[in-house]
Amino acid sequence: MTCPTCGKEIPSGLFACPPCLQNAATKAIEEYQLPFLKLFEGGTLQIGAFKDGGSTHIKMFGPHARTMCGLTFESTPRKMFFLAKTDARIKTFCGACQKQLAVLISRARME
């Protein structure tokens, strides 16, 4: 069977193309962030962050056990803390988290 999205062969025993399924899931999770990021941008909601090793990561909103940079974790970290958009510490966090946060905030502004 061929994937209708990318045109590649779907591996036998599967009903969907794994890369396309992952892309669709990532897009849905990102879309879910947008209303929350509007509130964060407006100063009425704080964003969660936590240290993992030497880096501090930004947690995505909602039940997703995932950071803005794509790191996954099993449960909410015990040492999670919350920050307002104006908190200067955000500039010291994981570079990939900062970049993805900026991209998603830009998308949220366009809606």
VENTA-V541636 format. One record per pair of residues at least 6 apart in sequence whose C-alpha atoms are under 8 Angstrom apart, sorted by the first residue. I is the first residue (numbers start at 1). J is the second residue. If there is no record, write none. Layout:
# VENTA-V541636
I,J ; I,J
This chain:
# VENTA-V541636
1,9 ; 1,10 ; 1,11 ; 1,12 ; 2,8 ; 2,9 ; 2,10 ; 3,9 ; 3,10 ; 3,16 ; 3,17 ; 5,20 ; 6,20 ; 8,17 ; 9,17 ; 10,16 ; 10,17 ; 10,18 ; 11,17 ; 29,64 ; 30,104 ; 33,60 ; 33,61 ; 33,62 ; 33,104 ; 34,104 ; 34,105 ; 34,107 ; 34,108 ; 35,108 ; 36,45 ; 36,61 ; 37,104 ; 37,105 ; 37,108 ; 38,105 ; 38,108 ; 38,109 ; 39,45 ; 40,46 ; 40,47 ; 40,84 ; 40,85 ; 41,85 ; 41,105 ; 43,84 ; 43,85 ; 45,84 ; 46,82 ; 46,83 ; 46,84 ; 46,85 ; 47,58 ; 47,59 ; 47,61 ; 47,82 ; 47,83 ; 47,84 ; 47,85 ; 48,58 ; 48,59 ; 48,60 ; 48,61 ; 48,80 ; 48,81 ; 48,82 ; 48,83 ; 49,56 ; 49,57 ; 49,58 ; 49,59 ; 49,80 ; 49,81 ; 49,82 ; 49,83 ; 50,56 ; 50,57 ; 50,58 ; 50,59 ; 50,77 ; 50,79 ; 50,80 ; 50,81 ; 51,57 ; 51,79 ; 51,80 ; 55,93 ; 55,94 ; 56,92 ; 56,93 ; 56,94 ; 57,67 ; 57,68 ; 57,69 ; 57,93 ; 57,94 ; 57,97 ; 58,67 ; 58,68 ; 58,69 ; 58,93 ; 58,94 ; 58,97 ; 58,98 ; 59,65 ; 59,66 ; 59,67 ; 59,68 ; 60,66 ; 60,67 ; 60,68 ; 65,72 ; 65,73 ; 65,74 ; 65,75 ; 65,76 ; 66,72 ; 66,73 ; 67,97 ; 68,96 ; 68,97 ; 68,98 ; 68,100 ; 68,101 ; 69,94 ; 69,96 ; 69,97 ; 69,100 ; 83,90 ; 90,98 ; 91,98
